[in-house]
Amino acid sequence: MKVLEGLLQINGTDIYKEYGVFLCERKSGEFSNYEELFKPALTKGQTEVDFPERDGVELPSILNVTLQAKDIKLYFAICAPDNETYFTNFGNFFKFLRTGKNGWLTFDLPEINRTFKLHYEGSEDFEQLTPLKNGGVGSRFHLKFREPKPLY
C-alpha cells in the first residue's frame, strides 16, 4: 500500500518499505499512537522538608521543574504476502529494534514534522490478525519504548 510509505522512518529506514510494518490503531477513529507520543511527561518530585511541628511542607523559594523519563506504547501492524516473507520481516524488524544505532531509535514522523529519540523496551501484547496459511499474513503488536529526555 503506497499510502503507508514514508509515514514513519526509524533511524532513516522506512519501516513499511523495508519490513511491511506500520503504525496502526486498535479501532477506527482512535489516535492512541499520537496520544502516547504527545502525552506530557510527569515532573520529578521537589525536595521537601516536613517539620513535624509545622503544617504542610517547606519547599525552596525557587522551584526547578524537571521531567521524568517517559514510557511510550505504540501499536504496530505487519503485513506480508506469504508466511515466509512474514516470518523473515517479523524477525528482521525486531532485530532492527533491539540493535538500533548503538541501541538508539530515532523516530521521524514527517507527516507531523516531529522526531523522537527512544530505545526499545519490549512487547506489551500480540494479535494474529490472519491465519498462517497461503496468502496474506498480518498481525498487530503493542510495543513499549522509553524516551529518556522527553520533548514534552
C-alpha positions in Angstrom: 0.0 0.0 0.0 1.8 3.1 -1.3 -0.1 5.3 1.2 1.9 3.8 4.1 5.3 4.5 2.7 7.2 7.3 4.3 4.9 7.8 7.3 7.5 6.5 9.8 11.2 6.3 9.5 13.3 4.8 12.2 17.0 5.6 12.0 16.4 6.6 8.4 14.7 3.4 7.4 11.2 3.4 6.0 9.8 0.5 8.1 6.9 -0.1 5.8 9.1 -0.4 2.7 11.7 -2.5 4.5 9.6 -4.8 6.7 6.0 -4.2 5.9 5.5 -2.7 9.3 3.4 0.4 10.1 1.8 2.3 13.0 -1.8 1.3 13.4 -4.7 1.7 15.8 -6.8 -1.0 17.5 -10.1 0.6 16.3 -11.0 3.0 13.5 -11.0 6.6 14.7 -8.6 6.2 17.5 -5.4 8.2 17.9 -3.6 6.2 20.6 -0.2 6.4 19.0 -0.2 10.2 18.8 -1.7 10.4 22.3 1.2 8.3 23.6 3.8 10.4 21.7 2.4 13.7 22.8 1.3 13.0 26.4 3.2 15.3 28.6 5.9 13.7 30.8 5.4 13.7 34.6 7.6 16.0 36.6 10.3 14.9 39.1 9.4 15.5 42.7 10.7 18.6 44.5 12.9 18.4 47.6 10.6 18.9 50.5 11.3 19.3 54.2 8.5 18.1 56.5 8.8 19.6 60.0 6.6 17.7 62.5 5.6 20.9 64.3 4.5 22.8 61.1 1.6 22.4 58.8 2.4 21.2 55.3 5.9 21.0 53.9 8.7 23.5 53.1 9.9 24.0 49.6 12.7 26.1 48.1 11.7 29.6 47.1 12.7 28.9 43.5 11.5 25.6 42.1 13.3 23.8 39.3 10.7 21.8 37.5 12.3 18.9 35.6 10.8 15.9 33.7 10.9 12.2 34.3 11.8 9.8 31.5 8.6 8.8 29.6 7.3 5.3 28.6 5.6 5.3 25.2 3.4 2.4 24.0 2.7 2.2 20.3 0.6 -0.1 18.1 2.2 -1.6 15.0 1.0 -4.0 12.4 2.8 -6.1 9.9 1.5 -7.4 6.6 3.2 -9.8 4.2 2.0 -11.7 1.1 3.0 -15.2 2.4 4.3 -17.0 5.5 8.0 -16.9 4.5 8.0 -13.2 3.9 6.1 -12.6 7.1 8.4 -14.5 9.4 11.5 -13.0 7.7 10.3 -9.5 8.0 8.9 -10.0 11.5 12.3 -11.4 12.8 14.3 -8.7 11.0 12.1 -5.9 12.3 12.6 -7.0 15.9 16.3 -7.4 15.5 16.4 -3.9 14.0 14.5 -2.5 17.1 16.8 -4.3 19.5 20.0 -3.2 17.9 19.1 0.3 16.6 22.0 2.6 16.2 24.1 1.8 19.3 20.7 0.9 20.9 19.0 4.2 20.0 16.0 4.6 17.7 15.3 7.9 16.1 11.6 8.0 15.1 10.9 10.5 12.3 7.3 11.3 11.6 7.4 13.6 8.5 3.6 13.9 8.5 3.7 15.9 11.7 7.3 17.1 11.4 8.4 15.6 14.7 11.4 13.4 15.8 11.7 11.3 18.9 14.8 9.6 20.4 13.8 6.4 22.0 15.0 2.9 22.9 13.1 -0.4 22.6 11.9 -2.0 25.9 9.7 -4.8 24.7 6.3 -6.1 23.6 3.1 -5.5 25.6 0.9 -7.8 23.5 0.5 -9.5 20.2 -2.6 -10.4 18.0 -2.5 -12.6 15.0 -5.0 -11.0 12.6 -5.0 -13.5 9.8 -4.4 -17.3 9.7 -0.9 -18.6 8.9 -1.9 -20.1 5.6 -1.1 -19.5 1.9 -1.9 -15.9 1.2 -1.7 -12.6 3.0 -0.5 -12.7 6.7 -0.9 -10.0 9.2 -0.6 -9.3 12.9 -0.7 -6.4 15.3 1.5 -5.8 18.3 1.8 -3.2 21.1 5.4 -2.2 21.7 7.0 -0.3 24.6 9.7 2.3 24.1 11.4 4.7 26.6 12.1 8.4 25.9 14.9 9.3 28.4 14.8 13.0 27.8 11.1 13.8 26.8 10.3 16.6 24.4 7.1 17.3 26.2 
